[in-house]
Amino acid sequence: MSETGGAGVPEHQAHPPRIDSSVAHNARVWNYWLGGKDNFEPDRRVGDHIRRMFPVIGDVARADRRFLARAVGFLAGEVGIRQFLDIGTGLPTADNTHDLAQAIAPASRIVYVDNDPMVLVHARALLTSHPEGATSYLDADIHAPDTIVAAAARTLDLDRPVAVMMLGILNFVLDDDEAQAIVAQLMAAVPPGSYLALTHPTAELGGEMNVPAMAFWNEHAAPPIRARSGAEVARFCAGLELVEPGLVSCSRWRAGPDDTGTAPVPQYAVVARKP
């Protein structure tokens, strides 16, 4: 792993990973829905099919991205958080977590975590940092929170508050008990005053077509995915204090007068504080 105040390359990239372009993969399909170019024909084919089944998926992707901007703005601005652990990074786009946080507080430190080979190849873009701060990239799996915590401690001071960002990642942990244990372990590793920010797809909020769309995804793409109800998502925040407005559609979380597309989308969002 590499830590840098400027451009850098993770140690893992000395031997570039093999990218399987024959099977649609989440990071690349999400990139396609956001209008990016880091995707292949199978990603676009699956993405188009799901969009026909579930036409609001593009709105969900964009609303999730706007939630990231508002959440980081709240955390770095109103709360004063200076450390971010972003798990399930996805492919770099404009306004990544470090861009947003360091625009407010240049000394912010960010650790990105993902295990997609394509994200690893593009990690250089995630390692550009303001000289006062730092960014690092960890090639690790959400199913190994102990590995994530140990490696994150090379860049972050885990005795000081951390914002744990888990946008659209717990939906790839299919077992409820495991998903809750992962969140609990990550939050146990950070001190009081830390925050959890997460988003999660649902069949609620008008998302009934998420069910057949996810079934199609699980047959034709990777990794497998699932939806959760609001009650199931709320359990991830057990023992935490929900920030207003609580658990809502990601398009509605602290949406301001200048936000467009604030109709609810079937993607829950929540920010919660560790007391």
VOMARZA-73559 format. One line per 10 residues: their letters; for each residue x, z, y of C-alpha. Coordinates in Angstrom, 3 decimals. Example, Ala and Ser with C-alpha at 12.3 -4.5 7.8 and 13.67 -1.06 7.14 Angstrom:
BEGIN
AS> 12.300/7.800/-4.500  13.670/7.140/-1.060
This chain:
BEGIN
MSETGGAGVP> 0.000/0.000/0.000  1.158/-0.739/3.517  0.605/1.173/6.725  1.270/-0.616/9.970  0.760/-0.537/13.687  0.863/-4.326/13.721  0.637/-7.086/11.115  1.508/-6.205/7.563  0.984/-7.144/3.926  -0.018/-4.724/1.162
EHQAHPPRID> 2.550/-4.182/-1.556  0.102/-5.667/-4.091  0.250/-9.014/-2.315  3.845/-9.579/-3.429  2.194/-11.023/-6.534  -0.962/-12.753/-5.296  -3.999/-11.948/-7.449  -5.813/-14.596/-9.402  -9.058/-15.600/-7.735  -11.794/-16.845/-10.047
SSVAHNARVW> -13.578/-19.435/-7.951  -15.842/-20.489/-10.818  -18.105/-17.407/-10.605  -19.930/-16.366/-7.453  -18.647/-13.068/-6.108  -20.269/-10.641/-3.716  -17.667/-10.636/-0.925  -17.625/-14.430/-0.760  -21.417/-14.855/-0.948  -21.859/-12.227/1.777
NYWLGGKDNF> -19.291/-14.132/3.831  -21.368/-17.295/3.317  -24.576/-15.591/4.454  -22.750/-14.428/7.591  -21.687/-18.003/8.348  -18.063/-17.607/7.226  -15.850/-20.167/5.512  -14.085/-17.978/2.922  -16.250/-19.024/-0.010  -16.460/-21.610/-2.772
EPDRRVGDHI> -19.115/-23.965/-4.063  -20.420/-21.517/-6.737  -20.778/-18.851/-4.027  -22.771/-21.221/-1.830  -24.923/-22.400/-4.741  -25.868/-18.859/-5.756  -26.240/-17.836/-2.112  -28.617/-20.717/-1.424  -30.682/-19.970/-4.518  -31.069/-16.318/-3.564
RRMFPVIGDV> -31.934/-17.298/-0.011  -34.764/-19.447/-1.353  -36.000/-16.523/-3.442  -35.426/-13.923/-0.733  -35.418/-15.687/2.665  -34.570/-12.577/4.699  -31.192/-12.061/3.023  -29.381/-13.660/5.960  -31.179/-11.273/8.313  -30.119/-8.377/6.089
ARADRRFLAR> -26.463/-9.438/6.205  -26.480/-9.768/9.982  -28.386/-6.513/10.503  -25.931/-4.675/8.259  -23.050/-6.008/10.348  -24.705/-4.941/13.598  -25.295/-1.484/12.112  -21.544/-1.236/11.490  -20.887/-1.860/15.172  -23.433/0.727/16.304
AVGFLAGEVG> -22.301/3.326/13.775  -18.615/2.976/14.661  -19.538/3.050/18.333  -21.401/6.312/17.790  -18.665/7.841/15.649  -15.676/6.834/17.757  -17.482/7.143/21.092  -20.092/9.903/21.092  -18.605/12.026/18.303  -14.895/11.401/18.849
IRQFLDIGTG> -13.959/10.538/15.262  -10.454/9.055/15.100  -10.136/8.400/11.345  -12.151/5.985/9.218  -12.175/5.393/5.460  -13.974/2.060/4.978  -14.828/1.545/1.300  -16.138/-1.845/0.247  -14.461/-3.623/3.129  -15.476/-7.195/2.373
LPTADNTHDL> -13.819/-10.258/3.831  -12.488/-9.874/7.386  -14.740/-11.187/10.154  -14.997/-10.470/13.855  -15.512/-6.836/14.845  -14.058/-5.136/11.797  -13.998/-1.340/11.735  -10.524/-1.087/13.254  -11.403/-3.589/15.998  -14.462/-1.552/16.952
AQAIAPASRI> -12.861/1.893/16.692  -9.603/1.037/18.436  -11.450/-0.695/21.283  -12.855/2.759/22.042  -9.900/4.916/20.937  -6.642/2.969/20.432  -5.098/5.800/18.383  -7.761/5.511/15.657  -6.495/5.268/12.084  -8.349/3.185/9.507
VYVDNDPMVL> -7.969/2.786/5.749  -9.769/-0.159/4.155  -10.614/-0.116/0.443  -11.717/-3.054/-1.713  -10.902/-4.521/-5.106  -11.855/-8.161/-4.539  -8.811/-10.434/-4.977  -9.975/-12.663/-2.124  -10.206/-9.686/0.224  -6.686/-8.674/-0.790
VHARALLTSH> -5.385/-12.152/0.043  -6.907/-11.857/3.517  -5.870/-8.228/4.037  -3.267/-9.242/6.629  -6.159/-9.724/9.081  -7.263/-6.152/8.430  -3.813/-4.738/9.124  -3.584/-5.733/12.766  -3.683/-2.501/14.704  -3.254/-1.180/18.192
PEGATSYLDA> 0.304/0.224/18.435  -1.088/3.723/19.042  -3.131/3.666/15.832  -2.696/2.513/12.263  -4.469/0.507/9.593  -3.828/0.249/5.884  -5.440/-1.571/2.965  -5.927/-0.124/-0.503  -6.673/-2.322/-3.501  -8.829/0.152/-5.423
DIHAPDTIVA> -12.180/0.485/-7.172  -15.117/2.557/-5.938  -15.336/4.022/-9.453  -11.976/5.785/-8.885  -12.579/8.079/-5.874  -9.615/10.281/-6.794  -7.286/7.284/-6.433  -8.893/6.368/-3.109  -8.505/9.878/-1.707  -4.878/10.230/-2.806
AAARTLDLDR> -3.877/6.881/-1.322  -5.888/7.346/1.872  -3.974/10.553/2.551  -0.871/8.447/3.233  -2.499/7.159/6.412  -5.213/9.701/7.225  -4.890/13.427/7.892  -7.524/14.801/5.536  -7.432/18.145/7.336  -9.074/16.442/10.314
PVAVMMLGIL> -12.545/14.826/10.406  -12.947/11.418/8.765  -15.809/8.937/8.864  -16.408/7.686/5.317  -17.978/4.229/5.625  -19.834/2.949/2.554  -21.790/-0.092/3.684  -23.362/-2.074/0.865  -21.094/-0.653/-1.846  -23.055/2.017/-3.753
NFVLDDDEAQ> -25.475/-0.703/-4.914  -22.670/-1.843/-7.229  -22.527/1.584/-8.889  -25.443/1.216/-11.272  -25.655/4.750/-12.630  -27.323/7.230/-10.258  -25.349/10.251/-11.434  -22.040/8.422/-11.086  -22.936/7.117/-7.632  -23.868/10.598/-6.428
AIVAQLMAAV> -20.694/12.052/-7.956  -18.556/9.466/-6.156  -20.084/10.303/-2.790  -19.801/14.030/-3.471  -16.128/13.728/-4.419  -15.276/11.670/-1.355  -17.079/14.056/0.993  -15.516/17.071/-0.704  -12.101/15.632/0.172  -12.768/15.587/3.929
PPGSYLALTH> -13.258/18.612/6.192  -16.339/19.870/8.052  -17.133/17.647/11.027  -16.613/14.516/8.923  -19.342/11.903/8.593  -20.812/9.625/5.953  -22.232/6.244/7.004  -23.864/4.085/4.370  -26.232/1.186/3.839  -28.053/0.267/0.645
PTAELGGEMN> -30.501/-2.506/-0.373  -34.001/-1.549/-1.418  -37.187/-3.005/-2.836  -39.007/-1.039/-0.130  -39.304/-2.015/3.550  -40.725/-5.384/2.511  -37.966/-5.996/-0.033  -40.073/-6.588/-3.141  -38.322/-9.924/-3.729  -35.023/-8.065/-3.973
VPAMAFWNEH> -36.001/-7.332/-7.581  -36.079/-10.935/-8.907  -33.258/-11.938/-6.560  -31.012/-9.209/-7.971  -31.997/-10.178/-11.514  -30.854/-13.732/-10.768  -27.649/-12.402/-9.215  -26.851/-10.287/-12.258  -27.159/-13.349/-14.497  -25.075/-15.703/-12.353
AAPPIRARSG> -22.665/-13.683/-10.199  -20.495/-10.586/-10.075  -20.435/-7.642/-9.856  -23.887/-6.498/-11.030  -26.097/-4.962/-8.381  -29.199/-2.785/-8.042  -31.642/-1.613/-5.374  -32.609/2.008/-4.694  -35.587/3.664/-3.081  -35.361/5.658/0.120
AEVARFCAGL> -35.643/8.863/-1.879  -32.742/7.801/-4.115  -30.567/6.854/-1.139  -31.373/10.158/0.574  -29.849/12.037/-2.377  -26.418/10.709/-1.393  -26.693/12.875/1.715  -27.354/16.130/-0.137  -25.721/18.987/1.765  -25.156/16.841/4.863
ELVEPGLVSC> -26.933/16.848/8.224  -28.657/13.556/8.995  -28.001/12.095/12.433  -31.101/10.888/14.283  -33.058/8.756/13.497  -32.296/9.684/9.880  -32.752/7.266/6.995  -34.185/4.007/8.339  -33.817/0.249/8.016  -30.315/-0.680/9.169
SRWRAGPDDT> -31.796/-2.899/11.864  -33.596/0.112/13.347  -30.737/2.645/13.333  -30.140/3.430/17.023  -31.051/-0.101/18.043  -30.796/-0.474/21.800  -32.732/-2.642/24.245  -30.128/-5.391/23.991  -30.250/-5.537/20.179  -31.983/-8.597/18.795
GTAPVPQYAV> -33.655/-8.896/15.419  -34.777/-5.275/15.225  -37.636/-5.981/12.811  -37.080/-3.805/9.738  -35.058/-5.391/6.953  -34.946/-4.106/3.344  -31.612/-2.344/3.755  -31.519/1.403/4.303  -28.973/2.947/6.649  -28.005/6.522/7.381
VARKP> -25.275/8.479/9.133  -24.829/12.122/8.162  -22.469/14.928/9.189  -20.683/17.360/6.905  -21.409/20.844/8.316
